[in-house]
Amino acid sequence: MADAQIRAKVNQKLIESGEYERLSQYLRQKLIEDGWYDQVTELASDTLRAQENPNFENLVDLVEPEALALVPEYVKIELLGMIKRFLEGIVDK
Amino acid sequence: MSTVIVSRPPPSNDANNKRASPSPRSSPSLSSSNNRKFSVSNGLPDPSRSPSAARKTVSVESTSAHDSQGSPSAMNSNGTTNGKNSSASTTSDGKYSSDSRIMSRINVDRGLLPQTIGCMHVKQLLSSPSQELALNSYRQAVRVALELRDRTSDMSAFQVRRCRGCGELLTTTFMCLQCPSVGCRKSKHAEAHSRDVGHIFGIDSRSGHLYCFACKDYVYNYTLEKIRREREELLEAKKLKKRYQEASQLSADDKMLVEQNSKAPPCQAGLRGFQNMGSTCFMSVILQSLIHNPIIRNDFLSGGHDSNQCQRENCLGCRIDEIFAEFFTSPTTTGYGPALLLTTAWKTQRSLAGYSEQDAHEFLQFILDQLHATSDAKSSSDVDYCGCIVHRTFCGQLQSDIVCPNCKNVTVTIDPFMDLSLELRDRKSDASRILSLQQCLEKFTSPEKLETKYMCSFCSTRQEVTKQLTVKRLPLVLSIQLKRFEHALKSNKIDDHVSFPMQLDLTPYTTNSRSKKRYVYELFGVVCHHGKINTGHYTCSMKNREGLWFNFDDAMVTLSSEKQVLTSNAYRYLLFYIIKELS
């Protein structure tokens, strides 16, 4: 099957089985617990306050790289593991 | 002259009745680029206008079957002269039968300074003749976005939102305000659409917020945000199975009546300090915590205790109602002297009289008790199920499990609580210092071996039982007291610095701690104590409706910040958390 087709099928399984929602909620919970939300909110507020002409795109350019870097390793690893397990579960399809 | 139809696709017959799929554009003329109805300057400044750089003129137009002639006068009202002006003429497709529209032009000037609220492009759109259409389009799109957002396992919901450029499903996309196009943010397909076709407004397909591609920013507009909020609230209300407030469905006569007889609150409504009338700062901080408590505030402001109708003598409910009315309608910002409240409080409880400093937590308990007593909504049965606003807000339930080590029998008791008092140090070891709120809560809810032996009614032996407290039912607002005042051999204040989060997940401390549902709370108030145990001073920090933090020191109110609240050196005594969905 072509790449795009595989991708489409995987997305479909991911969404319809509810796994996407589960993964999203899990990630959100972990990031709250870790304090990541608080950190990034503070970073965004500070950056926004310092901008003379506040603008969303600028804000994203300034904050996104650091926010991504602040995500703790263990969360990334855990989530990748969960995704991998999910894929293994549907790979025969 | 051929026309470009730039409007919503006809209402589809499927159950969604929304933009379920991009229907093919009915006008054949769009595909041919030489019929574009907008002009793009070649990047050189237009000498007839202001000396700003790249200027792009965009037309927002919609036509209808009835519209057989354009209005050239209106088109040129902005002063632009452009050979490509066209008149709106009859469309080949008779489906778009709305009232006649005039082509309007919106100048997208990239050189002007952005405004702090909204953007000029939105303003222009909404004051143009196309405003009704724009509002309707926005309303439709918001409905699509918000209703689909909740369908998290529904493939078709994701399909509606997917980017038409790359087909990506799981990424932020924008729905075009003026056509069925949907483009993603990441690969800039939405941006490309706005550039190529000149449609500068996008609607975030998950939140419904408006994005202006000319300003490269999400923009705020009162009218649009009202539409979005209304839809969001409608969906929230449906979700919570509450009926949507009738108030917003007022008839035109009622609306006029309300408008004529009501006063808009001043800008910083509810933001005022209290004058210290002789060591009354312990009262001021508690009153501020009520004023900034969204549930209490909403109840009083919507007439929860009508001081005009109340017949009680020395009614503290009336005093609080008067304070709310005063704080939220009077434009003065000088400190409020709560003389009447004081006298009422003193008459109710003698011990409050006098000028000595009292304990803020005791005063909180007192005032909540009084508000319950003077409430018409209270029930005479158990407080855990009392209908008064105070109990509905603050009252939770604690479950206590007592386990007999001998026969393993568990005795379960459930008691109501209005606040949690957390120890800061282990009773035995002075040395172990608890550093975070979560640690305090963990300690509070962990099993503890009781020192005195109890007689187990099950196995009839005296045993050293284990007791564990867990929260069986969380209140909407959780008040936490950090027990800083030790009354051992001598009374002293525990100065330990306790860290606490803005967002607190309380699920681990509940009785069903393995529940999948997360109970996340958000901080909105902190009461601090400065100085020694008997001669100290109280101040507080509260979060207002807009999410801004303020410090209150008697009559002095100053702007603070989340960071300051979390990192200041003041000794926190009381913390107020509210469940996140309501914050």
HADDOCK unambig.tbl for C-alpha pairs under 7 A between the chains (distance, minus, plus):
assign (segid A and resid 12 and name CA) (segid B and resid 155 and name CA) 6.55 0.50 0.50
assign (segid A and resid 15 and name CA) (segid B and resid 153 and name CA) 5.11 0.50 0.50
assign (segid A and resid 15 and name CA) (segid B and resid 154 and name CA) 6.87 0.50 0.50
assign (segid A and resid 15 and name CA) (segid B and resid 155 and name CA) 6.38 0.50 0.50
assign (segid A and resid 16 and name CA) (segid B and resid 153 and name CA) 4.78 0.50 0.50
assign (segid A and resid 16 and name CA) (segid B and resid 154 and name CA) 6.04 0.50 0.50
assign (segid A and resid 16 and name CA) (segid B and resid 155 and name CA) 6.21 0.50 0.50
assign (segid A and resid 17 and name CA) (segid B and resid 153 and name CA) 6.79 0.50 0.50
assign (segid A and resid 18 and name CA) (segid B and resid 153 and name CA) 5.17 0.50 0.50
assign (segid A and resid 21 and name CA) (segid B and resid 152 and name CA) 6.21 0.50 0.50
assign (segid A and resid 38 and name CA) (segid B and resid 502 and name CA) 6.92 0.50 0.50
assign (segid A and resid 55 and name CA) (segid B and resid 217 and name CA) 5.70 0.50 0.50
assign (segid A and resid 56 and name CA) (segid B and resid 217 and name CA) 4.95 0.50 0.50
assign (segid A and resid 56 and name CA) (segid B and resid 218 and name CA) 6.46 0.50 0.50
assign (segid A and resid 57 and name CA) (segid B and resid 216 and name CA) 6.33 0.50 0.50
assign (segid A and resid 57 and name CA) (segid B and resid 217 and name CA) 6.36 0.50 0.50
